[in-house]
Amino acid sequence: MFFRKSILGIAIALSLTTTVYAQTKVTATPTATDAKSDIPLDEIRRYVQVYQAIKQAYVEPVDDKELMQSAVRGLVKSLDPHSVYFDREDADDFDERSRGNYQGIGVEVLTLEDGTLRIIAPIDGSPAKAAGIKAGDLVIAVDGKPLTDENDSETDLRGPDGSEITLTVIRKGAKEPLKIKVKRGTIKIASVRSKVLEPGYGMIRISSFQADTATDFESAVESLQKSGPLKGVVLDLRSNPGGLLNTAVQIADDMLDSGAIVSTRGRIKDSDTKYDATRGDMLKGTKIVVLADVGSASASEVLAGALRDNKRATIVGSRTFGKGSVQTLLPLDNGDSVKLTTARYYTPNGQSIQAIGIAPDIKFEATKDGKVSGEPGYSEVTLPGHIGAATRGADPASKIVPGDILEGDQYITQALKVLKGQ
């Protein structure tokens, strides 16, 4: 299910990398418009000269297609961490993963410039979660093979159900790299679960935003309401890396009676959109506390920002990831695609999420063995080449300290205390 309000005339979908699917292909055929545009001809000539030099003088022959593919990937890679060139197979795989049913280990990752993989969050119930992979981990090798910028590192994580791989992981606080074995599986994400914490108080956990998440959320609310009159709900979005934007908007709408939910702004007019709530609050004003951490990204931040700015919820935990940019997936005429960052997300109060994230109203300290760990996680602002917030009144991204990873039920207990006014 895709949200039909469009950017560039297209439907919006997002995982950690919020992606828009274009209806028309980008072609290489020159047009009259091309002739009038500001194409840097001198730079194009320089590129052709370097290309010819490599073809003629490099010590070994270089395949034309391979050389051009490397050049095109480098062109896109130089923009920001979320702009990527996909060949046909990679584009098909990306589409499959966005639907939440694929074979792999079940993580949301970002590929860094050197080819290593930063774990944004392991998905609840996934092989990666069971094996002990944590948000912030840096994967530097798979089955002993170092990850480099010369291959598609994410491909190494995918494979047949039941096959096993060994990840070499650098983890903050560990003295040496860890070797973690993970058995791949078919990732079918059950994105919502709920429970009664005590009479009158419930918890709803959303681990990602998939096509059926909004329906499951509504069922969870109805289930809690059947258990007795609700006084408050803890909405747990920790380590939720994102998913479908339309789902996050629908869930926000379920808890809002009016007001803006999120807006986007880009360089071109069609990138400017706004989504508003419709009448009807499923929770009928029941108090809400949103629990988030540095693994909460993208659609999670959209939902948290909408509820907080509309004074519908209190945010507790740590600062979120700060993935507040929109990517447009543009199919090319050869079957490949290019995913470009085209806009930024803004909360109802006009604050950019990008590289800033959502700061909690009440901060929870990350603890280990009963002691404050003081170890911030990794976030958008720590990624090389990230784009800034570009918004008035927001904290400069350069001064942002990443939030903490908050694991364990003790934070649910703390959130419940806030919910009860303690």
C-alpha positions in Angstrom: 0.0 0.0 0.0 1.5 3.3 -1.1 0.6 6.8 0.0 -1.0 8.6 -3.0 0.0 12.2 -2.2 3.0 12.4 -4.4 6.4 14.0 -4.9 7.4 14.4 -8.5 4.0 12.8 -9.3 4.9 9.5 -7.6 4.1 7.4 -4.6 6.3 7.6 -1.5 7.9 4.6 0.3 10.7 4.7 2.8 12.9 2.4 4.8 15.8 4.0 6.4 16.4 5.5 3.0 13.0 7.1 2.3 12.4 6.4 -1.3 10.1 7.8 -3.9 9.4 5.7 -7.1 9.3 7.8 -10.3 6.7 7.1 -13.0 8.9 8.1 -15.9 12.4 6.9 -16.8 15.5 9.0 -17.2 16.9 8.6 -20.7 20.2 9.5 -22.2 18.7 10.9 -25.4 19.5 14.6 -25.9 16.5 17.0 -26.1 16.0 20.6 -26.9 15.8 21.3 -23.2 19.2 19.6 -22.6 20.7 22.0 -25.1 19.5 25.0 -23.2 20.5 23.7 -19.7 23.7 24.6 -17.9 25.7 21.5 -18.8 29.4 22.0 -17.8 30.9 21.2 -21.2 34.5 21.8 -20.1 34.0 19.3 -17.2 32.5 16.8 -19.6 35.5 17.1 -21.9 37.8 16.6 -18.9 36.0 13.5 -18.0 36.3 12.1 -21.6 40.0 12.9 -21.6 40.6 10.9 -18.4 38.4 8.1 -19.7 40.5 8.0 -22.9 43.7 8.1 -21.0 42.7 5.1 -18.9 41.6 3.2 -22.0 44.8 3.9 -23.9 47.5 3.9 -21.2 46.5 1.9 -18.1 48.8 -1.1 -17.5 46.0 -3.6 -18.1 42.9 -3.5 -20.4 39.8 -2.1 -18.8 36.3 -3.1 -19.9 34.2 -0.2 -21.1 31.1 -1.2 -19.2 33.0 -1.8 -16.0 34.8 1.6 -16.2 31.6 3.5 -17.0 29.8 1.7 -14.2 32.5 2.7 -11.7 32.4 6.3 -12.9 28.6 6.6 -12.6 28.6 5.0 -9.1 31.3 7.4 -8.0 29.3 10.4 -9.4 26.3 9.5 -7.2 28.3 8.3 -4.2 30.0 11.7 -3.9 26.6 13.4 -3.1 25.5 12.1 0.3 25.3 8.7 2.2 21.7 8.0 0.9 22.2 8.6 -2.8 23.0 5.3 -4.6 23.3 3.9 -8.1 21.5 0.6 -8.5 22.0 -1.9 -11.3 18.9 -3.8 -12.3 19.4 -6.6 -9.8 20.1 -4.2 -6.9 17.0 -2.2 -7.7 14.9 -5.3 -7.7 16.4 -6.4 -4.4 15.8 -2.9 -2.9 12.1 -3.1 -3.9 11.8 -6.6 -2.3 13.3 -5.4 1.0 11.0 -2.4 1.1 8.0 -4.9 1.1 9.4 -6.5 4.3 9.8 -10.1 2.9 13.2 -11.2 1.8 16.1 -13.6 2.6 19.0 -12.3 4.7 19.9 -11.5 8.3 17.4 -8.7 9.0 19.3 -5.4 9.5 19.0 -1.8 8.3 22.5 -0.6 7.3 24.3 2.3 5.7 27.2 1.6 3.3 30.1 3.9 4.2 32.6 5.3 1.7 35.1 2.5 2.3 32.5 -0.2 1.8 32.0 -1.1 5.4 28.5 -1.3 6.8 27.2 0.7 9.7 24.3 -1.1 11.5 21.4 1.3 12.1 19.3 -1.3 13.8 18.7 -5.0 13.8 15.0 -5.9 13.1 13.0 -7.4 15.9 12.8 -11.2 15.6 15.5 -11.3 12.9 18.6 -13.6 12.8 20.8 -10.6 13.4 18.9 -9.6 16.5 19.1 -13.2 17.8 22.9 -13.4 17.1 23.5 -10.2 19.1 24.1 -7.6 16.4 23.6 -4.2 17.8 22.8 -0.7 16.5 26.0 1.1 15.9 28.1 -2.0 15.1 30.5 -1.6 12.1 30.8 -4.7 9.9 34.2 -4.7 8.3 34.3 -8.3 6.8 32.0 -11.1 5.9 33.3 -14.7 6.1 36.8 -13.2 6.5 36.5 -11.2 3.3 37.1 -7.5 4.0 34.4 -5.2 2.7 35.6 -2.5 0.3 34.2 0.2 -1.9 34.8 -2.0 -4.9 31.8 -4.3 -4.3 28.2 -4.1 -3.1 28.7 -4.8 0.6 25.0 -5.3 1.3 24.9 -8.2 -1.2 27.2 -10.2 1.1 24.5 -10.1 3.9 21.9 -11.7 1.7 21.6 -15.4 0.8 19.5 -18.5 1.0 17.4 -19.3 4.1 19.5 -21.4 6.5 22.9 -20.5 5.2 25.4 -19.1 7.7 27.8 -16.2 7.6 30.4 -14.9 10.0 30.6 -11.1 10.4 33.6 -9.3 11.7 32.3 -6.4 13.7 33.9 -3.4 15.4 31.8 -2.4 18.4 32.3 0.7 20.5 33.8 -0.3 23.9 35.2 -3.7 22.6 38.9 -4.0 22.7 39.1 -6.0 19.5 36.9 -6.9 16.5 34.1 -9.5 17.3 33.4 -12.6 15.2 29.6 -13.1 15.1 28.0 -16.0 13.3 24.5 -15.4 11.8 22.2 -17.8 10.1 20.3 -16.2 7.3 16.5 -16.6 7.3 13.4 -15.4 5.4 12.6 -12.0 7.0 8.9 -11.6 7.5 8.5 -8.7 9.9 5.8 -8.8 12.5 6.0 -5.1 13.2 3.5 -4.6 16.0 3.1 -6.2 19.4 1.3 -4.9 22.5 0.7 -5.8 26.1 -0.9 -4.5 29.3 1.8 -3.2 31.6 -0.6 -2.8 34.6 -4.3 -2.0 34.9 -5.1 1.1 32.8 -1.7 1.2 31.1 -0.5 -0.5 28.0 2.5 -0.7 25.7 2.6 -0.8 21.9 5.8 -1.7 20.2 6.3 -0.8 16.5 9.6 -2.3 15.1 9.2 -1.0 11.5 6.6 0.5 9.2 5.3 -2.1 6.7 2.2 -2.3 4.5 0.1 -3.9 7.3 1.6 -2.1 10.3 -1.2 0.6 10.5 -3.9 -2.1 10.5 -2.0 -4.1 13.2 -1.5 -0.9 15.3 -5.3 -0.3 15.2 -5.9 -3.9 16.3 -3.4 -3.4 19.1 -5.2 -0.3 20.3 -8.6 -2.1 20.2 -7.1 -5.0 22.1 -5.8 -2.8 24.9 -9.1 -0.9 25.1 -10.9 -4.2 25.6 -8.7 -5.0 28.6 -10.2 -2.1 30.5 -10.3 1.7 30.5 -7.0 3.1 29.3 -5.2 5.9 31.2 -2.0 5.8 29.2 0.0 4.1 26.5 3.8 3.8 26.0 4.6 3.8 22.2 7.9 2.0 21.9 9.8 3.1 18.7 13.3 2.2 19.9 15.6 0.9 17.1 12.8 1.3 14.6 14.7 2.1 11.4 11.7 3.2 9.4 9.5 1.7 6.7 6.6 3.0 4.6 5.9 6.7 5.1 2.2 6.3 4.4 2.0 3.9 7.3 3.7 6.3 9.7 1.3 9.1 8.5 -1.7 6.8 9.0 -0.7 5.8 12.5 -0.1 9.5 13.4 -3.6 10.3 12.0 -5.0 7.5 14.2 -3.9 9.4 17.3 -4.5 13.0 16.1 -7.8 14.8 15.7 -6.3 17.7 13.7 -3.1 19.4 12.7 -0.1 18.9 10.4 1.7 15.6 10.4 4.8 16.2 8.3 5.9 18.3 5.3 8.7 17.9 2.7 10.7 20.6 1.0 13.1 20.4 -1.9 14.6 22.4 -4.7 11.8 21.8 -7.2 8.1 22.7 -6.6 6.8 19.1 -6.8 9.0 18.2 -3.8 7.0 20.5 -1.5 4.2 18.5 0.2 2.3 18.6 3.4 0.3 15.9 5.2 -2.5 16.8 7.6 -4.5 14.7 10.1 -8.2 14.0 9.7 -10.8 14.0 12.5 -10.9 11.0 14.8 -8.5 9.9 17.6 -8.7 6.2 18.3 -7.2 6.7 21.8 -9.7 9.4 22.6 -7.1 11.7 24.2 -5.5 8.9 26.3 -2.0 10.1 27.4 0.9 8.9 25.2 4.6 8.6 25.9 6.9 7.9 23.0 10.0 5.9 23.8 12.8 6.5 21.3 16.6 6.1 20.9 19.4 6.6 18.4 18.2 3.6 16.4 14.8 5.3 15.8 15.1 6.7 12.2 13.1 8.1 9.3 9.4 7.2 9.6 9.9 6.7 13.3 11.1 10.3 13.6 8.2 11.5 11.4 5.7 9.9 13.8 7.5 11.1 17.0 7.7 14.6 15.7 4.1 14.8 14.6 2.8 13.6 18.0 5.1 15.9 20.0 4.5 19.1 17.9 0.8 18.6 18.1 1.2 18.3 22.0 -0.2 14.8 21.7 2.7 12.9 23.3 5.8 13.3 25.4 9.1 12.0 23.9 11.4 10.1 26.3 14.6 8.3 25.8 17.5 9.7 23.7 18.0 11.8 20.6 16.9 9.9 17.4 19.0 9.1 14.4 18.3 12.2 12.3 17.5 10.6 9.0 15.3 13.4 7.6 15.8 13.3 3.9 13.7 12.0 1.0 15.2 9.9 -1.8 13.7 9.6 -5.3 14.2 6.4 -7.2 14.6 7.2 -10.9 14.6 4.3 -13.3 17.0 4.5 -16.2 16.3 3.4 -19.8 18.8 0.4 -19.4 16.9 -1.1 -16.4 19.2 0.4 -13.7 18.1 3.1 -11.3 19.5 6.0 -9.4 18.3 6.9 -5.9 18.8 10.6 -5.3 18.2 12.7 -2.2 15.5 15.3 -3.3 13.9 16.8 -0.2 14.0 17.1 3.6 11.4 16.2 6.2 10.0 18.9 8.5 8.0 18.4 11.7 4.7 20.4 12.1 6.6 23.2 13.9 8.8 23.6 10.9 11.9 21.9 12.4 14.1 19.8 10.1 14.7 16.2 11.2 17.8 15.9 9.0 21.1 15.5 10.9 19.3 16.7 14.0 16.8 14.1 14.9 14.1 14.4 17.6 15.4 15.5 21.0 13.6 13.8 23.9 11.5 16.0 26.3 12.9 13.8 29.1 16.3 12.1 28.6 17.0 8.6 29.8 20.6 7.7 30.6 22.0 4.6 28.9 23.1 2.2 31.7 25.2 -0.9 31.7 25.3 -3.1 34.9 23.5 -0.3 36.7 26.0 2.4 35.7 25.7 5.2 33.2 27.6 4.1 30.1 28.1 7.5 28.6 28.6 5.9 25.1 26.6 7.8 22.4 25.5 5.9 19.4 26.1 6.5 15.7 23.7 8.8 13.9 23.2 10.7 10.7 25.4 13.6 11.9 28.4 11.2 12.2 28.1 10.0 8.6 30.7 11.4 6.2 29.0 13.6 3.6 25.6 14.0 5.3 23.6 17.0 4.3 22.6 19.6 6.9 19.3 20.5 8.3 18.7 23.8 6.4 16.1 25.1 8.8 15.6 28.2 10.9 15.7 27.9 14.7 17.2 24.4 14.8 20.3 23.5 16.6 23.3 23.5 14.2 24.0 20.0 13.2 27.7 20.4 14.1 26.7 20.7 17.8 24.5 17.7 17.8 25.6 14.9 20.1 24.2 11.5 19.0 21.8 9.8 21.3 22.2 6.5 23.1 21.2 3.0 22.3 18.5 2.0 25.0 18.1 -1.7 25.3 16.1 -3.5 27.9 12.7 -3.4 29.7 14.0 -1.0 32.3 13.3 1.9 29.9 9.7 0.7 29.5 9.4 0.9 33.3 10.9 4.4 33.2 8.5 5.5 30.5 5.6 4.1 32.5 6.6 6.3 35.4 6.5 9.3 33.2 3.1 8.3 31.9 1.8 8.1 35.5 3.3 11.5 36.4 5.9 10.0 38.7 
